[in-house]
């Protein structure tokens, strides 16, 4: 028997922006949690576990294409699947 609820392995780098090369729709169908420096964050746009950084959108700043500018913060990154 196969488990139909099996979740794919969490990648090292993931982005929620469909334009990014790190976007993965299969992974994003599940609820993913990101803990940064021991605190759970809900505003993460992109992360990298091995390099230890997250990117979050700047409040009002936009780039020339109208996309929000992303600020990179370094620290300890833990990623997990949230329980439903």
Contact map, one row per residue, 1 for C-alpha under 8 A:
111000000000000000000000000000000000000000000000000000000000000000000000000000000000
111100000000000000000000000000000000000000000000000000000000000000000000000000000000
111111000000000000000000000000000000000000000000000000000000000000000000000000000000
011111000000000000000000000000000000000000000000000000000000000000000000000000000000
001111100000000000000000000000000000000000000000000000000000000000000000000000000000
001111110000000000000000000000000000000000000000000000000000000000000000000000000000
000011111000000000000000001001000000000000000000000000000000000000000000000000000000
000001111100000000000000001000000000000000000000000000000000000000000000000000000000
000000111110000000000000000000000000000000000000000000000000000000000000000000000000
000000011111000000000000001000000000000000000000000000000000000000000000000000110000
000000001111110000000000000000000000000000000000000000000000000000000000000000000000
000000000111110000000000000000000000000000000011110000000000000000000000000000000000
000000000011111000000100000000000000000000000111100000000000000000000000000000000000
000000000011111100000111000000000000000000000111000000000000000000000000000000000000
000000000000111111010111000000000000000000001110000000000000000000000000000000000000
000000000000011111010011000100000000000000001100000000000000000000000000000000000000
000000000000001111110010000000000000000000001000000000000000000000000000000000000000
000000000000001111111010000000000000000000000000000000000000000000000000000000000000
000000000000000011111010000000000000000000000000000000000000000000000000000000000000
000000000000001111111110000000000000000000000000000000000000000000000000000000000000
000000000000000001111110000000000000000000000000000000000000000000000000000000000000
000000000000111000011111000000000000000000000000000000000000000000000000000000000000
000000000000011111111111100000000000000000000000000000000000000000000000000000000000
000000000000011100000111111100000000000000000000000000000000000000000000000000000000
000000000000000000000011111110000000000000000000000000000000000000000000000000000000
000000000000000000000001111111000000000000000000000000000000000000000000000000000000
000000110100000000000001111111000000000000000000000000000000000000000000000000000000
000000000000000100000001111111110000000000000000000000000000000000000000000000000000
000000000000000000000000111111100000000000000000000000000000000000000000000000000000
000000100000000000000000011111110000000000000000000000000000000000000000000000001000
000000000000000000000000000111111000000000000000000000000000000000000000000000001111
000000000000000000000000000101111100000000000000000000000000000000000000000000111100
000000000000000000000000000000111110000111000000000000000000000000000000000000111100
000000000000000000000000000000011111000111010000000000000000000000000000000011110000
000000000000000000000000000000001111111110000000000000000000000000000000000011100000
000000000000000000000000000000000111111110000000000001000000000000000000001111000000
000000000000000000000000000000000011111000000000000000000000000000000000001110000000
000000000000000000000000000000000011111100000000000000000000000000000000000100000000
000000000000000000000000000000000011111110000000000000000000000000000000000000000000
000000000000000000000000000000001111011111000000000000000000000000000000000000000000
000000000000000000000000000000001111001111110000000000000000000000000000000000000000
000000000000000000000000000000001100000111110000000000000000000000000000000000000000
000000000000000000000000000000000000000011111000000000011000000000000000000000000000
000000000000000000000000000000000100000011111110000001111000000000000000000000000000
000000000000001110000000000000000000000000111110000001111000000000000100000000000000
000000000000111100000000000000000000000000011111000001110000000000000000000000000000
000000000001111000000000000000000000000000011111100111100000000000000000000010000000
000000000001110000000000000000000000000000000111111111000000000000000000000010000000
000000000001100000000000000000000000000000000011111110000000000000000000000111100000
000000000001000000000000000000000000000000000001111100000000000000000000000000000000
000000000000000000000000000000000000000000000001111110000000000000000000000000000000
000000000000000000000000000000000000000000000011111111000000000000000000011110000000
000000000000000000000000000000000000000000000011101111100000000000000001111110000000
000000000000000000000000000000000001000000011111000111110000000000000001110010000000
000000000000000000000000000000000000000000011110000011111000000000000111100000000000
000000000000000000000000000000000000000000111100000001111100000000000111000000000000
000000000000000000000000000000000000000000111000000000111110000000011110000000000000
000000000000000000000000000000000000000000000000000000011111100000011110000000000000
000000000000000000000000000000000000000000000000000000001111100000010000000000000000
000000000000000000000000000000000000000000000000000000000111110000010000000000000000
000000000000000000000000000000000000000000000000000000000111111000011000000000000000
000000000000000000000000000000000000000000000000000000000001111111111000000000000000
000000000000000000000000000000000000000000000000000000000000111111111000000000000000
000000000000000000000000000000000000000000000000000000000000011111100000000000000000
000000000000000000000000000000000000000000000000000000000000011111100000000000000000
000000000000000000000000000000000000000000000000000000000000011111110000000000000000
000000000000000000000000000000000000000000000000000000000000011111111000000000000000
000000000000000000000000000000000000000000000000000000001111111001111100000000000000
000000000000000000000000000000000000000000000000000000001100111000111110000000000000
000000000000000000000000000000000000000000001000000000111100000000011111000000000000
000000000000000000000000000000000000000000000000000000111100000000001111100000000000
000000000000000000000000000000000000000000000000000011110000000000000111110000000000
000000000000000000000000000000000000000000000000000011100000000000000011111000000000
000000000000000000000000000000000000000000000000000111000000000000000001111100000000
000000000000000000000000000000000001100000000000000110000000000000000000111110000000
000000000000000000000000000000000001110000000000100110000000000000000000011111000000
000000000000000000000000000000000111100000000011100111000000000000000000001111100000
000000000000000000000000000000000111000000000000100000000000000000000000000111110000
000000000100000000000000000000011110000000000000100000000000000000000000000011111000
000000000100000000000000000000011100000000000000000000000000000000000000000001111100
000000000000000000000000000001111000000000000000000000000000000000000000000000111110
000000000000000000000000000000111000000000000000000000000000000000000000000000011111
000000000000000000000000000000100000000000000000000000000000000000000000000000001111
000000000000000000000000000000100000000000000000000000000000000000000000000000000111
